[in-house]
Amino acid sequence: MQFLFSTFLWGLLALSIPVIIHLFNFRRTKKVLFTNVAFLKAVNTTTSSFRRLKHLLIMAARMAFIAALVLAFAQPFLPSKSGKGVKAGGVASMYIDNSLSMQNELDKKTYLDKAIGKVEELLTAFPQGSQLQLVTNDFSSDEHSVSNTQTIKDRTTTIKFTHTPRTFDNVLKRQASLASKHNSQGGNQYLWFSDFQKSTSGDLSKLKLDTTSRLFVVPVQAKALQNVFVDSVWMATPFVREMSANQLTIRLFNTGERAVENLQVKLFIDETQVSSTIASIRAKSSTVANFSFTVKNKGFKKARISFDDTPITFDNDYYFVLNAAPTIKVLHLFGQASTGRYVPTVFANDSVFAFKSFSASNVDIGQFKTSNLVVLEGVQNLDGSIKTALQDFVRSGGSLFVIPSQTPDIQSYNSFLGIFNIRGIQSKVITQADFTPLAEPVKTSPFFIDIFDNSTQKELLQMPNQGGVLSWQAMGDKLLSFRNNQPFLTVSNAGKGKVYLTASPLDATFGDFARNALFVPIMYKVAALSVRQEPTAYSFEQNTFTVEVNDIPKTASFKLRKGKLEIIPVQNLNGKQLTIELPKANQLADNQSIESGYYELVLNNKVERLVAFNHDNKESMMDFYSADELKSIFSSNKNVQVFDKIDDANFVKTFKDQNFGVALWKYFLIAALVFLAIEILLVRLMK
């Protein structure tokens, strides 16, 4: 027999109290004077023997009552048969997985409800006074304290699904850290109730468990399920055009063991269905689906991919945001402007671009801060204040397209572009006899991949005949080059920005590049890439996201709003880049929760932009560890016990028998009451 609270055994010293009372109270004698001494002597002899027996029985009953009461408070129990059960005095920390995969149902009950039900049933098995903790994926402040069974049961009624999955390595570290604050001697117990989803579990074989503690693994479900989810979404063009046909491509993934046939997939924009398609996906594989759509107005559009894939429905909608016809601010600075006015022709007549053109010698350099792309054409000397302003513009994330003049100042070009690691610039004198066709670009490169569609990937292009005024050491990527491999158009990363450099002016006297079919799509692509390519949607796993904002004071405070939910997240503004940190579940109020969907970024009650969030794809991978796999993983760790499954009707009984033994405190409490009743009967009836 062992005791849960052995310090209460010091209470057995109270057994001396009835003895002391018996010795110093019951044995006191009184003198009584009577006339017939012989008669009194006979009566007194008989009464004294009876009283002595009565007093001894009362003393024994009182001592038995005190002993039984002390033992009841010490909570004696018979240890489990295995000898490896829950240790007295340790903290019992229970983890309930409330990730989204626990929304799956079995027998019309979610896995989370099944886990909570078994935890509530298991709470009745713990002895009174046990130190209990409840941990969820929220990692909330409520988990720091130890509680009794009733408090833990009350907390289970408030558990909600969370967007934050946790690896079991993080869960174990969390439990061990919290438990050590209340019991640093070891001997703690950790219980896991989870579906043990493989994609979010982490490496279970590398878990490190204290040798004095025990881990009890209770799988809620061990059956792989069929599920389809959207893996990614992308546009065929750099930006969405209004009143034009736009192409959207999505990748669908099937996690199941059997193929999915004829799945209807719909595209909604601003809650209106604009397109649909039928997709078939092989088992454990993916496929792409294409949509064609048009938008009528500019601005942010709420887009959604939707399909019906039961029984798992939490990922049947994929939310994303399309920025229709975004305004790209292009600033054209010229020294010797081309006679064909090629740059203004490309940008000035398209509503997507906010185009301005100035002489390089008469421009307000303050306009650089609000521009996305600066086209510097025909400027002979790159020095003075414009040089410094352009360098700051590029470092802060802007794009600069340099078209040389007919007679460039090579020293100033080397000085200016050398800062961006474009070196060895030399000038050449060319004639029309020196013109050579440019080499075909690599059509599959990231720059050209969406310029050439499938029908033109293998077609031969009519490349422009061109002569080069400049030559340089190619730094960065060669977008176009002469057939002798000398660069004609290169792009170099410079800080957060990009620098494009061409080898010759756009005038016809230097070639026909500006009149070639490639010129317009290349300039459009350069302009599109000058705008920070923000994702159409974000995952909750990213925790932080960055968007570009303009003309915002550093003291501004943005809010995230979704319906009635309104929160002020942790944020940092660095130039045009606003970084937002999503709040964790434990940082939200009790009536708040973050769900997938659209969120408005609000400043001073004005919606600045729209962002979309989806749950991480790992949550959609419906493959789980079976009980046999878990037993194999933990086979070398004797302090880990894996149960077959939570649905066993006798799970709690089995757990009690194996880990708690037999609690005896109730029997001792009953015995104390019995001995108290015996004492009362002795006092009242034994006369």
C-alpha positions in Angstrom: 0.0 0.0 0.0 1.3 3.5 -0.9 0.1 7.0 0.1 -0.6 9.9 -2.2 0.0 12.4 0.6 2.3 10.7 3.0 2.9 13.8 5.1 -0.6 13.5 6.5 0.6 10.4 8.4 2.1 12.7 11.0 -1.5 13.1 12.1 -1.2 9.6 13.7 0.5 11.4 16.6 -3.0 12.5 17.5 -3.7 9.0 18.7 -2.0 10.0 21.9 -4.9 12.4 22.7 -7.5 9.7 23.7 -4.8 7.9 25.8 -4.0 11.1 27.6 -7.7 11.8 28.2 -8.1 8.2 29.5 -5.1 8.5 31.9 -5.8 11.9 33.3 -9.5 12.2 33.2 -11.3 8.9 33.5 -9.1 7.7 36.4 -9.7 10.7 38.6 -11.5 9.6 41.9 -14.0 11.4 44.1 -14.7 10.8 47.8 -18.4 10.2 48.8 -19.4 9.7 52.5 -22.1 7.2 53.3 -23.2 5.5 56.6 -23.4 1.8 55.4 -19.8 1.3 54.2 -20.1 -2.5 53.6 -23.0 -2.0 51.1 -21.2 0.7 49.2 -18.0 -1.3 48.9 -19.9 -4.1 47.1 -21.7 -1.7 44.7 -18.5 0.2 44.0 -16.6 -2.9 43.1 -19.1 -3.9 40.4 -19.4 -0.3 38.9 -15.6 0.3 38.7 -15.1 -2.9 36.6 -17.9 -1.9 34.2 -16.7 1.7 33.9 -13.1 0.6 33.2 -14.3 -1.6 30.3 -16.5 1.2 28.9 -13.7 3.7 29.1 -11.2 1.3 27.3 -13.8 0.7 24.5 -14.4 4.4 24.0 -10.7 5.1 23.9 -10.2 2.4 21.3 -13.1 3.7 19.2 -11.7 7.2 19.3 -8.2 6.0 18.4 -9.6 4.0 15.5 -11.6 7.0 14.3 -8.5 9.3 14.3 -6.3 6.6 12.6 -8.9 6.0 9.9 -9.4 9.7 9.3 -5.7 10.4 9.0 -5.2 7.5 6.6 -8.2 8.8 4.5 -6.5 12.2 4.2 -3.2 10.5 3.2 -5.1 8.8 0.4 -3.7 5.2 0.4 -3.8 3.2 -2.7 -2.6 -0.2 -4.0 -0.1 0.4 -6.9 -1.0 -0.8 -10.4 -0.1 -4.3 -11.4 2.4 -3.2 -14.0 4.3 -1.1 -11.4 4.6 1.8 -14.0 1.5 3.7 -13.3 0.8 7.3 -12.5 3.1 8.4 -9.7 1.8 10.2 -6.7 2.7 13.8 -6.4 3.4 14.3 -10.1 1.7 16.7 -12.5 -0.7 15.1 -14.9 -0.7 17.2 -18.1 -3.3 16.4 -20.7 -3.0 17.6 -24.3 -6.1 17.8 -26.5 -5.3 18.4 -30.2 -7.8 21.0 -31.4 -6.3 21.5 -34.9 -8.6 21.6 -37.9 -8.1 18.0 -38.8 -9.9 17.1 -35.6 -13.1 18.4 -37.3 -13.3 15.0 -39.1 -16.2 12.9 -37.9 -16.6 9.3 -36.8 -20.1 8.0 -35.8 -21.5 11.6 -36.2 -19.1 13.0 -33.7 -16.0 15.1 -34.4 -12.6 13.8 -33.3 -12.4 16.7 -30.9 -15.7 15.9 -29.2 -14.5 12.3 -28.8 -11.2 13.4 -27.3 -13.0 15.9 -24.9 -15.5 13.2 -23.8 -12.8 10.7 -23.0 -10.8 13.3 -21.0 -13.9 14.2 -19.0 -14.4 10.5 -18.3 -10.8 10.0 -17.4 -10.8 12.9 -14.9 -12.9 10.7 -12.6 -10.1 8.3 -12.3 -7.6 10.7 -10.8 -7.3 10.7 -7.0 -8.6 13.8 -5.1 -5.9 16.4 -4.9 -4.1 15.5 -8.1 -2.2 18.2 -9.9 -3.8 18.5 -13.3 -3.1 20.6 -16.4 -4.8 21.0 -19.7 -2.9 22.0 -22.8 -4.2 22.7 -26.3 -2.8 24.2 -29.5 -3.7 27.6 -28.2 -0.8 27.6 -25.7 -2.9 30.0 -23.6 -2.1 31.6 -20.3 -4.7 29.3 -18.6 -2.3 26.4 -19.0 0.3 27.8 -16.6 -1.5 26.8 -13.4 -2.4 23.4 -12.0 -6.1 22.7 -11.4 -8.5 20.2 -10.0 -10.8 17.9 -11.9 -13.7 20.3 -11.9 -11.7 23.2 -13.2 -10.3 21.1 -16.0 -13.7 19.8 -16.9 -15.0 23.4 -17.1 -12.2 24.3 -19.5 -13.0 21.5 -21.8 -16.3 23.1 -22.6 -14.5 26.2 -24.0 -12.1 24.4 -26.4 -12.5 25.6 -30.0 -10.7 24.7 -33.2 -7.6 26.7 -33.9 -5.7 27.6 -37.0 -2.3 26.9 -35.4 -1.2 23.2 -35.5 1.6 22.2 -33.2 4.3 19.6 -33.6 4.5 17.0 -30.8 8.0 18.1 -30.0 6.7 21.6 -29.2 3.8 20.1 -27.3 6.1 18.0 -25.1 8.4 20.9 -24.4 5.4 23.0 -23.5 4.0 20.4 -21.1 7.4 19.7 -19.5 8.1 23.4 -19.0 4.8 24.0 -17.4 4.9 20.9 -15.2 8.4 21.7 -13.9 7.2 24.9 -12.4 5.0 22.9 -10.0 7.0 19.7 -9.7 10.7 19.9 -10.3 11.4 16.4 -8.9 10.2 14.6 -12.1 7.7 11.8 -12.1 5.2 13.8 -14.2 2.6 12.3 -16.6 1.8 13.5 -20.1 -1.3 12.4 -21.9 -1.9 13.1 -25.6 -5.3 12.9 -27.3 -4.8 13.5 -31.0 -5.5 12.1 -34.5 -1.7 12.1 -35.0 -1.7 13.7 -38.4 1.6 12.8 -40.1 2.0 16.2 -41.9 1.8 18.2 -38.7 3.3 15.8 -36.1 6.9 16.4 -36.7 9.6 13.7 -36.2 8.2 11.6 -33.3 11.3 9.4 -33.2 13.4 12.4 -31.9 11.2 13.2 -28.9 13.1 13.4 -25.7 11.2 12.4 -22.6 12.5 12.7 -19.0 13.3 9.2 -17.8 11.3 9.8 -14.6 8.2 10.9 -16.4 5.6 8.9 -18.4 3.8 9.6 -21.7 0.4 8.1 -22.5 -0.5 8.2 -26.2 -4.2 7.9 -27.1 -4.9 8.0 -30.9 -8.3 9.3 -31.7 -8.3 8.0 -35.3 -5.9 6.0 -37.4 -7.6 5.8 -40.7 -6.4 7.7 -43.8 -9.3 9.7 -45.4 -10.1 11.0 -48.8 -9.6 14.8 -49.2 -9.1 17.3 -52.0 -7.6 20.8 -51.4 -6.3 23.7 -53.4 -2.5 23.6 -53.4 -1.8 26.9 -55.2 -3.3 29.6 -57.4 -1.5 31.8 -60.0 -2.3 34.1 -62.9 -1.1 33.7 -66.5 -0.3 37.4 -66.7 1.5 39.7 -64.2 -1.7 41.6 -63.4 -5.4 41.4 -63.9 -6.8 43.6 -66.7 -10.3 45.0 -66.6 -12.7 44.2 -69.4 -10.3 41.7 -70.8 -10.0 37.9 -70.7 -7.8 36.8 -67.8 -6.5 33.3 -67.2 -6.3 31.7 -63.8 -4.7 28.4 -63.0 -5.0 26.3 -59.8 -3.4 23.1 -58.6 -5.7 20.6 -56.9 -4.3 17.8 -54.7 -6.0 14.5 -53.8 -4.7 12.9 -50.6 -6.9 9.8 -50.9 -6.1 6.2 -52.0 -8.7 6.4 -54.8 -9.1 8.7 -57.7 -11.6 11.6 -57.7 -13.6 11.8 -60.9 -15.6 14.7 -62.3 -15.2 17.1 -59.4 -17.0 20.4 -60.2 -14.8 23.3 -59.3 -16.2 26.8 -59.3 -14.6 30.3 -59.4 -16.3 33.1 -57.5 -15.4 36.8 -57.7 -17.2 39.1 -55.3 -19.5 36.2 -54.4 -20.6 35.8 -58.1 -19.8 32.6 -59.9 -17.8 33.6 -63.0 -16.4 30.3 -64.2 -16.4 26.6 -63.5 -14.6 23.5 -64.7 -14.6 19.7 -64.1 -11.5 18.1 -62.6 -10.4 14.5 -62.2 -7.5 13.7 -59.9 -5.6 10.5 -59.5 -5.0 9.0 -56.1 -2.1 10.6 -54.1 -1.6 13.0 -57.0 -2.4 16.5 -58.3 -3.8 18.2 -61.4 -4.2 21.7 -62.7 -7.4 23.4 -63.7 -7.8 26.6 -65.7 -10.4 29.4 -65.5 -11.1 32.3 -67.9 -12.8 35.4 -66.4 -13.2 39.1 -66.8 -13.6 41.9 -64.3 -15.4 45.2 -65.0 -13.9 47.5 -62.4 -10.5 48.2 -60.9 -9.6 47.5 -57.3 -9.3 44.5 -55.0 -11.6 41.6 -55.8 -12.7 38.8 -53.4 -12.0 35.6 -55.3 -12.8 32.1 -54.1 -12.3 28.6 -55.4 -15.1 26.3 -54.2 -16.0 22.6 -54.5 -17.9 20.0 -52.6 -15.7 17.3 -51.1 -17.3 15.5 -48.2 -16.9 14.5 -45.4 -13.9 16.9 -44.9 -15.2 20.4 -45.6 -13.0 22.9 -43.8 -10.7 23.3 -46.9 -13.4 23.2 -49.6 -13.0 27.0 -50.1 -9.8 28.6 -51.0 -9.8 32.4 -50.6 -7.6 34.8 -52.5 -7.5 38.5 -53.6 -7.1 39.8 -57.1 -6.0 43.3 -57.6 -7.7 44.3 -60.9 -5.9 46.8 -63.1 -3.5 48.0 -60.4 -2.0 51.4 -61.1 1.7 51.2 -62.0 3.4 54.5 -61.7 6.0 55.0 -64.5 8.3 58.1 -64.5 10.0 58.7 -67.9 13.2 60.9 -67.7 14.8 61.8 -71.0 17.8 63.7 -72.2 17.9 62.8 -75.9 14.3 61.4 -76.4 13.9 58.9 -79.3 12.3 60.4 -82.4 9.7 57.6 -82.3 8.5 58.3 -78.8 8.5 54.6 -78.1 8.4 54.8 -74.3 5.4 57.2 -74.1 3.6 55.1 -76.8 3.9 51.9 -74.6 2.8 53.4 -71.3 0.8 56.6 -71.9 -2.3 55.0 -73.6 -2.9 52.2 -71.1 -5.1 52.8 -68.1 -3.0 50.4 -66.0 -0.1 52.9 -66.0 0.1 56.3 -64.4 2.7 57.7 -66.8 4.6 61.0 -66.5 7.4 62.2 -68.7 10.0 65.0 -67.8 13.3 66.2 -69.0 16.0 64.8 -66.8 17.3 68.3 -66.2 13.9 69.6 -65.1 12.3 67.1 -62.8 11.2 67.1 -59.2 13.2 64.3 -57.6 10.5 64.0 -54.9 8.4 62.1 -57.5 10.8 59.2 -57.3 9.3 58.2 -53.9 5.9 57.5 -55.4 7.1 55.8 -58.6 7.4 52.1 -59.3 9.5 52.3 -62.5 11.8 55.1 -63.7 12.8 54.9 -67.4 16.0 56.9 -67.9 16.4 57.5 -71.6 19.2 59.2 -73.6 20.8 61.0 -70.6 24.4 61.7 -71.4 25.8 62.4 -67.9 24.5 60.5 -64.9 25.7 62.7 -62.1 24.5 65.4 -59.7 21.5 65.3 -57.5 19.6 63.0 -59.9 22.3 60.4 -59.4 21.9 60.3 -55.7 18.1 60.3 -55.9 18.1 57.4 -58.3 20.4 55.4 -56.2 18.2 55.9 -53.1 15.1 55.0 -55.3 16.6 51.7 -56.3 17.8 50.8 -52.8 14.3 51.4 -51.5 12.8 48.9 -53.9 12.2 50.8 -57.2 13.1 49.6 -60.7 15.3 51.6 -63.0 15.4 51.0 -66.8 18.5 52.7 -68.4 18.5 53.4 -72.1 21.9 55.0 -73.0 22.3 58.2 -75.1 23.9 58.2 -78.5 27.1 59.6 -77.0 27.1 58.5 -73.3 29.7 59.8 -70.8 31.3 56.5 -70.0 33.0 57.8 -66.8 29.7 58.9 -65.3 28.0 55.7 -66.4 30.6 53.6 -64.7 30.5 55.8 -61.6 26.7 55.6 -61.4 26.1 51.9 -62.4 29.2 50.6 -60.6 27.3 51.0 -57.3 24.9 48.4 -58.6 27.8 46.0 -59.5 27.5 46.8 -63.3 31.1 47.3 -64.2 33.5 47.5 -67.2 31.2 49.7 -69.3 32.7 50.7 -72.6 31.4 52.7 -75.6 31.5 51.5 -79.2 31.2 53.3 -82.5 28.9 51.3 -84.8 27.6 51.5 -88.3 24.6 49.7 -89.9 27.1 47.1 -91.2 27.7 46.1 -87.6 24.1 45.2 -86.9 23.5 41.6 -86.0 20.3 39.8 -85.0 19.8 39.2 -81.3 19.8 35.6 -80.0 16.5 34.1 -79.1 15.6 34.4 -75.4 15.2 31.5 -73.1 11.4 31.2 -73.3 11.1 29.1 -70.1 13.0 31.6 -68.0 11.1 33.3 -65.2 11.0 36.6 -67.1 9.6 35.2 -70.3 7.5 32.3 -69.0 4.2 34.2 -69.2 5.2 36.1 -72.4 5.2 33.0 -74.6 2.2 30.7 -74.3 2.2 27.0 -75.2 1.5 27.7 -78.8 4.6 29.9 -79.3 7.0 28.1 -77.0 8.5 26.2 -80.0 8.0 28.8 -82.7 11.1 30.6 -84.1 11.1 34.3 -83.4 12.0 37.1 -85.8 14.6 38.8 -83.6 15.6 42.4 -84.1 18.8 43.5 -85.9 20.6 45.7 -83.4 23.9 47.4 -82.8 25.3 48.1 -79.4 26.6 51.5 -78.2 27.6 50.0 -74.8 29.3 46.8 -73.7 29.8 45.7 -70.1 30.5 42.8 -67.9 27.2 41.0 -67.6 26.2 41.2 -63.9 22.8 39.6 -63.1 20.6 37.9 -65.7 20.9 38.3 -69.4 17.5 38.8 -70.8 18.6 39.4 -74.4 22.0 39.0 -75.9 23.8 39.2 -79.2 24.7 36.0 -80.9 28.3 36.4 -79.8 26.9 36.2 -76.2 27.6 39.9 -75.5 24.7 41.4 -73.4 22.0 43.5 -75.0 19.5 43.7 -72.0 20.4 42.7 -68.5 18.7 43.0 -65.1 20.6 43.2 -61.8 19.3 43.1 -58.3 20.4 46.1 -56.3 19.2 46.2 -52.7 15.5 45.8 -52.8 15.2 47.1 -56.4 16.3 46.2 -59.9 18.4 47.9 -62.6 17.8 47.1 -66.3 20.4 48.2 -68.8 20.2 48.1 -72.7 23.2 48.3 -75.0 21.8 50.9 -77.4 19.3 53.7 -77.8 15.8 53.1 -79.2 16.3 55.2 -82.3 16.0 53.3 -85.6 19.5 54.3 -86.5 20.7 51.8 -83.9 18.4 48.9 -84.8 14.8 47.9 -84.8 14.4 46.6 -81.2 11.8 49.2 -80.4 9.7 48.2 -83.4 10.0 44.5 -82.8 7.1 42.4 -81.4 9.1 41.7 -78.3 9.5 45.3 -77.2 6.0 46.0 -75.8 5.7 42.7 -73.8 9.2 43.2 -72.4 8.4 46.7 -71.3 5.1 45.6 -69.8 6.9 42.8 -67.9 9.5 45.2 -66.6 6.7 47.5 -65.4 4.7 44.7 -63.8 7.8 43.4 -62.0 8.4 46.9 -60.7 5.3 46.5 -58.5 6.0 44.3 -55.5 4.5 40.9 -56.4 2.4 40.2 -53.4 0.9 36.8 -52.9 -2.8 36.5 -53.7 -3.3 34.7 -50.4 -1.5 34.0 -47.2 -1.3 31.0 -44.9 -1.9 31.1 -41.2 1.4 29.2 -40.8 3.3 32.2 -42.1 2.4 34.1 -38.9 3.6 37.4 -40.5 2.9 39.0 -43.9 4.2 42.1 -45.7 2.3 44.5 -47.9 3.2 47.7 -49.7 1.6 50.9 -48.7 2.1 54.5 -49.9 2.2 57.8 -48.1 1.6 56.4 -44.7 3.0 58.1 -41.6 5.2 56.0 -39.4 2.9 56.5 -36.4 -0.1 55.0 -38.3 -1.8 52.1 -36.6 -3.6 49.6 -38.9 -6.4 47.3 -37.9 -7.4 43.9 -39.3 -11.2 43.5 -39.7 -13.3 40.6 -40.7 -17.0 41.1 -40.0 -17.4 41.9 -36.3 -13.8 40.8 -35.6 -11.5 43.8 -35.2 -8.0 43.5 -33.9 -4.9 45.7 -33.7 -2.0 43.4 -34.6 1.7 43.9 -34.0 3.0 45.9 -37.0 6.1 47.5 -38.3 6.4 50.1 -41.1 9.7 50.3 -43.0 9.5 52.7 -45.9 6.7 51.4 -48.0 6.8 47.9 -46.5 4.2 47.2 -43.8 4.8 44.0 -41.9 1.9 42.6 -39.9 2.2 39.8 -37.3 -0.9 37.7 -36.8 -2.1 37.3 -33.3 -2.0 33.8 -31.8 -5.1 32.1 -30.5 -4.2 32.8 -26.9 -3.8 36.5 -27.7 -7.4 36.9 -28.7 -10.4 37.6 -26.5 -12.7 34.7 -25.6 -15.3 35.7 -28.2 -12.7 36.1 -31.0 -11.3 33.6 -33.4 -9.3 33.8 -36.6 -10.8 31.9 -39.5 -10.0 31.6 -43.2 -11.4 34.3 -45.4 -11.0 37.9 -46.3 -9.6 40.5 -43.9 -9.7 44.3 -44.4 -6.6 46.4 -43.6 -8.1 49.5 -42.1 -6.5 52.8 -41.3 -8.6 55.6 -39.8 -11.8 53.8 -40.7 -10.7 53.6 -44.3 -10.1 50.2 -46.0 -6.6 50.5 -47.5 -6.4 47.0 -49.0 -7.8 43.5 -48.8 -5.9 40.3 -47.8 -7.0 36.7 -47.8 -6.0 33.9 -45.4 -6.3 30.2 -45.7 -5.4 27.3 -43.5 -2.0 25.6 -44.1 -2.0 22.7 -46.6 -0.5 20.5 -44.0 -3.8 20.4 -42.2 -5.4 19.0 -45.4 -3.1 16.0 -45.7 -5.4 13.3 -44.2 -2.8 10.7 -43.4 -2.5 9.6 -39.7 -0.3 7.4 -37.6 -2.0 4.2 -36.7 -1.6 2.7 -33.2 0.8 0.0 -34.5 2.9 2.7 -36.2 3.0 4.7 -32.9 3.9 1.6 -30.9 6.8 0.9 -33.4 8.1 4.5 -33.1 8.0 4.4 -29.3 9.1 0.8 -28.9 12.5 1.6 -27.5 11.1 4.0 -24.9 9.7 2.1 -22.0 8.2 5.2 -20.5 5.7 5.6 -23.3 2.4 3.7 -23.4 0.4 3.6 -26.6 -3.3 2.7 -26.4 -5.0 1.0 -29.3 -7.7 3.6 -29.8 -9.9 6.0 -27.8 -13.1 4.4 -29.0 -12.7 1.3 -26.8 -15.6 1.3 -24.4 -13.3 0.1 -21.5 -10.6 2.7 -22.3 -10.9 4.5 -18.9 -11.2 1.2 -17.0 -8.1 -0.1 -18.7 -6.3 3.1 -18.0 -7.3 2.9 -14.3 -6.3 -0.7 -13.9 -2.9 -0.2 -15.6 -1.9 3.1 -14.1 -3.8 4.0 -11.0 -4.3 0.7 -9.0 -7.0 0.7 -6.3 -7.7 3.9 -4.3 -8.5 3.1 -0.6 -9.3 6.5 0.9 -13.0 6.0 0.6 -12.9 2.8 2.6 -10.9 4.5 5.4 -13.3 7.4 5.4 -16.2 5.0 5.8 -14.3 3.2 8.6 -13.8 6.5 10.4 -17.5 7.2 10.3 -18.2 3.7 11.6 -15.8 4.1 14.5 -17.4 7.5 15.3 -20.8 5.9 15.4 -19.5 3.1 17.7 -18.1 5.7 20.1 -21.5 7.5 20.2 -23.3 4.2 20.8 -20.9 3.3 23.6 -21.4 6.7 25.3 -25.2 6.6 25.1 -26.1 2.9 25.5 -23.4 1.3 27.6 -24.5 2.3 31.1 
